[in-house]
Amino acid sequence: MSGKIIFFEERNFQGRSYECVSDCSELASHLSRCSSCRVESGRFVVYDQPNFTGQQFLLTRGEYPEYQSTTGFSDCIQSCRAVPLHKGPFKMRIYELKNFEGQMHELTEDCSSIKDSYHMSDMQSCNVMDGHWLMFEEPNYEGRMFYLRPGEYRNLREISPDDTRFNSVRRIIEP
């Protein structure tokens, strides 16, 4: 079994609920709103917009009776994506420019500062070969985060609503 998250319409696990064990692009079709949730197993990235867009936050096993104070979302959870268990190696190539151009570095571990570690002025594309990763707009895994599954990301500017620059990267590893 991958994971299980239960969403509730009201704070403190009150009101109608919806159980989810996989990706859900539109929670509004199941609940009028989502104000609290409980992760019974696994990990989920939750989004404040439908179709896996908007602000993101990684939720691990635990209770979130009033998720706004935990995640900083101003509105409710609109969609979620299950993060699969990954037990193998982690590997990601980051590029200074879009379309895999410019300076390139290969990561197999977390990096708290792209600028300090690799002297890159920017990171505009990447190729996630193994594992699941989180990118952050600030060094030391701070600021808004973005979830990356294995695949090619030719223009990282397209995954954020504004001109976000990414400054740190962390693997999603088992606790």
GILIN-V747752 format. One record per residue. N is the residue number from 1. RES is the residue in one letter. PSI is psi as a letter, one per 20 degrees, with the letter a starting at -180 (* if undefined). D_FIRST is the distance of its C-alpha to the first C-alpha in whole Angstrom. Layout:
[[N & RES & PSI & D_FIRST] [N & RES & PSI & D_FIRST]]
This chain:
[[1 & M & p & 0] [2 & S & f & 4] [3 & G & r & 6] [4 & K & p & 8] [5 & I & q & 12] [6 & I & p & 15] [7 & F & q & 18] [8 & F & q & 22] [9 & E & h & 25] [10 & E & r & 27] [11 & R & r & 27] [12 & N & k & 26] [13 & F & k & 23] [14 & Q & r & 26] [15 & G & a & 26] [16 & R & q & 24] [17 & S & r & 20] [18 & Y & p & 18] [19 & E & p & 14] [20 & C & p & 12] [21 & V & j & 8] [22 & S & a & 10] [23 & D & q & 14] [24 & C & o & 17] [25 & S & i & 20] [26 & E & n & 22] [27 & L & h & 21] [28 & A & h & 25] [29 & S & i & 24] [30 & H & h & 22] [31 & L & q & 24] [32 & S & h & 27] [33 & R & r & 26] [34 & C & o & 24] [35 & S & i & 25] [36 & S & r & 23] [37 & C & r & 19] [38 & R & p & 17] [39 & V & o & 13] [40 & E & h & 11] [41 & S & q & 9] [42 & G & a & 9] [43 & R & q & 12] [44 & F & p & 14] [45 & V & p & 17] [46 & V & q & 19] [47 & Y & q & 22] [48 & D & j & 26] [49 & Q & q & 26] [50 & P & r & 25] [51 & N & k & 23] [52 & F & l & 22] [53 & T & r & 26] [54 & G & a & 28] [55 & Q & q & 27] [56 & Q & q & 24] [57 & F & p & 22] [58 & L & p & 19] [59 & L & p & 17] [60 & T & r & 15] [61 & R & p & 14] [62 & G & a & 17] [63 & E & p & 19] [64 & Y & m & 22] [65 & P & h & 24] [66 & E & m & 26] [67 & Y & h & 25] [68 & Q & h & 28] [69 & S & h & 29] [70 & T & g & 26] [71 & T & h & 26] [72 & G & j & 29] [73 & F & p & 28] [74 & S & h & 32] [75 & D & a & 30] [76 & C & r & 27] [77 & I & p & 23] [78 & Q & h & 23] [79 & S & r & 20] [80 & C & q & 17] [81 & R & p & 15] [82 & A & p & 11] [83 & V & o & 12] [84 & P & q & 10] [85 & L & p & 10] [86 & H & o & 13] [87 & K & i & 15] [88 & G & a & 18] [89 & P & r & 21] [90 & F & p & 22] [91 & K & p & 25] [92 & M & p & 27] [93 & R & p & 30] [94 & I & q & 32] [95 & Y & q & 35] [96 & E & h & 38] [97 & L & r & 39] [98 & K & r & 37] [99 & N & k & 36] [100 & F & l & 36] [101 & E & r & 39] [102 & G & a & 41] [103 & Q & p & 40] [104 & M & q & 37] [105 & H & q & 35] [106 & E & p & 32] [107 & L & p & 29] [108 & T & i & 27] [109 & E & r & 27] [110 & D & q & 27] [111 & C & o & 30] [112 & S & i & 32] [113 & S & o & 35] [114 & I & g & 35] [115 & K & g & 39] [116 & D & g & 40] [117 & S & h & 38] [118 & Y & j & 39] [119 & H & k & 42] [120 & M & p & 40] [121 & S & h & 42] [122 & D & r & 39] [123 & M & o & 35] [124 & Q & i & 35] [125 & S & r & 33] [126 & C & r & 30] [127 & N & o & 28] [128 & V & o & 24] [129 & M & h & 24] [130 & D & p & 21] [131 & G & r & 18] [132 & H & p & 18] [133 & W & q & 21] [134 & L & p & 23] [135 & M & q & 26] [136 & F & q & 29] [137 & E & h & 32] [138 & E & q & 34] [139 & P & r & 34] [140 & N & k & 32] [141 & Y & l & 29] [142 & E & r & 31] [143 & G & a & 31] [144 & R & q & 29] [145 & M & q & 26] [146 & F & p & 25] [147 & Y & p & 21] [148 & L & p & 22] [149 & R & r & 19] [150 & P & p & 20] [151 & G & r & 24] [152 & E & p & 27] [153 & Y & n & 29] [154 & R & h & 32] [155 & N & n & 33] [156 & L & i & 32] [157 & R & h & 34] [158 & E & i & 32] [159 & I & i & 29] [160 & S & q & 31] [161 & P & i & 33] [162 & D & a & 36] [163 & D & l & 38] [164 & T & p & 35] [165 & R & q & 36] [166 & F & p & 33] [167 & N & i & 34] [168 & S & q & 31] [169 & V & p & 27] [170 & R & p & 25] [171 & R & q & 21] [172 & I & o & 18] [173 & I & r & 17] [174 & E & q & 15] [175 & P & * & 17]]
